[in-house]
Amino acid sequence: MHDTTGTKVFRVVTIVLLSIFTIIPIYVMVISGLKPLKDVQGAFSWWPTTLTVQPYIDMWKTVPLADYFVNSVIVSTVATVLSLIIAIFASYAISRYSFRGRTVFSTTVLSTQMLPGVLFLLPLFLIFVNINTNFGLQLVGTRTGLIITYLTFSLPFSIWMLAGYFDGIPRELDEAAKVDGCGPMRALLKVILPTARPGLVAVAIYSFMTSWGEVLFASVMTTDANRTLAVGLQLYSTQTNVYWNQIMAASVVVSIPIVIGFLLLQKNFVAGLTAGAVK
Amino acid sequence: MSASTAVKNSGPTAGASGRKPRKPRRAGWWLPYALLAPAVIFELVIHVIPMVTGIWMSFLKLTKMFISNWGNAPFVGLKNYQVALDFDSAVGLGLLKSFGITVAFTILVVGFSWGLGMAAAVALQKTFKGRAIFRTLFLIPYALPMYAGVIAWKFMLQKDNGALNHLIFDNLGLPGDKPFWLIGDNAFFAVVIVAIWRLWPFAFLMLMAGLQSVPTDVYEASAVDGAKPLRQWWAITLPMLRPVNMVLVLVMFLWTFNDFNTPFVLFGGSQPPAGDLISFHIYNASFLTWNFGSGAAMSVLLLLFLLVVSGIYLLFMNRRKDNA
């Protein structure tokens, strides 16, 4: 099939416009993180007169960014691993067995996607407060509390996506494992999981990304002790100054690990996402 | 784990039996339940109990006095709902306005994100040199932590030292005064553009994956028949992408309607009336006034609305599929 002039023009125009739209905020972020404070407080300039890495040094002192980094890493990793493990078993059951209550369970899980986060936020907050008053167990302001709330979005999505992915793995593989004398758990561990690796990676990336970027629960459920990056980045605005250059530098630093991870594994992500979502 | 050792002992009889209904009470019938147990327990803790609690809360006069001891909050029946739906009262009017803004926001964001995602997916459908670079580039806004991208926009939208006003007035030389983008009526467009910037790569990702499943010989055959590209898109691409689009549009609708993060990070604590999206509105109604009962009632109303719209959408889509 040969391209007509019309399709060529369409392609070039689309790509150019969308590239500009995509790049500008990223460029502004990167370039402003390398400017001295006085240059981000005056009129904007595309080409900076002074380039400095000072914001990248100062940002660790203005707010305890390293602490927030550690909190974000711990909370996101534990939430991801936990929801992945729980989802593996549940999705395997949904994909490979028919049993009473199967439809009810999978519909329930799917429908939680519809629920606004704010609907869970208020009750969870109150339940946590109550647990604290009645049992002395502190959940608001702890990592445990935050991890539990993060499961509200990562667990249903993981189950949903993995079940779709497992469905795409031929049943003959399970049967072959069975013939070799494997029980269902060994079939899951030795056959299904290795085959489903792209799907597992996709689910893990998704959970980690959403936890890493989560703002709503993080802003209510955290205190000074367990603030995540999402909340910590807001603290560069003081009453006297907004350290835009440090905010932008910090934004670059919190983005780099996740963007690199995503771009390296994006093929898995696309395959996993569509297998789970489109089937 | 005890479940896994027990399963190993039960041997091959407990193996997978496919999709067809199994005979009841076969050996190992409990296995799927054991596999499901952790998920069910967590679902109870994170979804079912909070939801039941939330619905119960919406019938209580749950003000600051009762936060740590809400068992004692007085039961007021449907009072919170009455107030939320009384459009003559300040609370009801605020909710109605916020709802209207959110509907407009959702239509614009989902529409444009879908359109841009589709255009990009079609533009990158065929291989050409450098395709991988653009593919990667377009995915970056989606990969960025959401607050990092939105904060960059927030900086760009500053009145005096922002890149956008600099571009419009200093670079392109448009006449007039630099406007505020994050205060006043412009705030609506600001939040729409930022939300589109974040969401369209997701549409692109899904549609691109969907396009890969369209066999190229269909296009070739139709080209031989003299079909123009636009007609091919309408008659081949769009129908082939139906399953993807069905899920994609619903998911984007739900995410956008419930979006809290974009306005929260973009506007900080004090949102302008024009950018008062509904999740954010409910959050403020609950935590600023510490009236959780009222906030819970609004959440339940929001949930009912989303359930009805999603239900109608799915029914309509399934009927069209049956007719096709």
Interface residues (C-beta under 8 A of the other chain):
Chain A: M1 D3 T4 G6 T7 F10 R11 T14 I15 L18 S19 F21 T22 I23 I24 P25 I26 V28 M29 S32 V40 Q41 G42 A43 F44 S45 W46 I85 I86 A87 F89 A90 Y92 A93 I94 R96 Y97 S98 F99 R102 F105 T108 V109 S111 T112 Q113 M114 L115 P116 G117 V118 L119 F120 L121 L122 P123 L124 L126 I127 V129 N130 T133 I148 T149 L151 T152 L155 P156 I159 R171 D174 E175 K178 G181 C182 G183 P184 M185 R186 A187 M209 W212 G213 E214 V215 L216 S219 V220 L229 A230 L233 Q234 S237 W244 I247 M248 S251 V252 V254 S255 I258 V259 F262 L263 Q266 F269 V270 A271 L273 T274 A277 V278
Chain B: S4 V7 K8 N9 S10 G11 P12 A14 G15 A16 S17 G18 R19 K20 P21 R22 G28 W29 L31 P32 Y33 L35 L36 P38 A39 V40 F42 E43 V45 I46 H47 I49 P50 M51 T53 G54 M57 L62 I67 S68 N69 W70 L116 A119 A120 V122 A123 L124 K126 F134 T136 L137 F138 L139 I140 P141 Y142 A143 L144 P145 M146 Y147 A148 G149 I151 A152 W153 F155 M156 D160 N161 G162 A163 N165 H166 D170 N171 W197 P201 L205 M206 M208 A209 G210 T216 Y219 E220 A223 K228 P229 P243 V244 V247 L248 V251 L254 F257 N258 F260 N261 F264 V265 G268 S279 I282 Y283 S286 F287 F292 G295 A296 S299 V300 L302 L303 L306 L307 S310
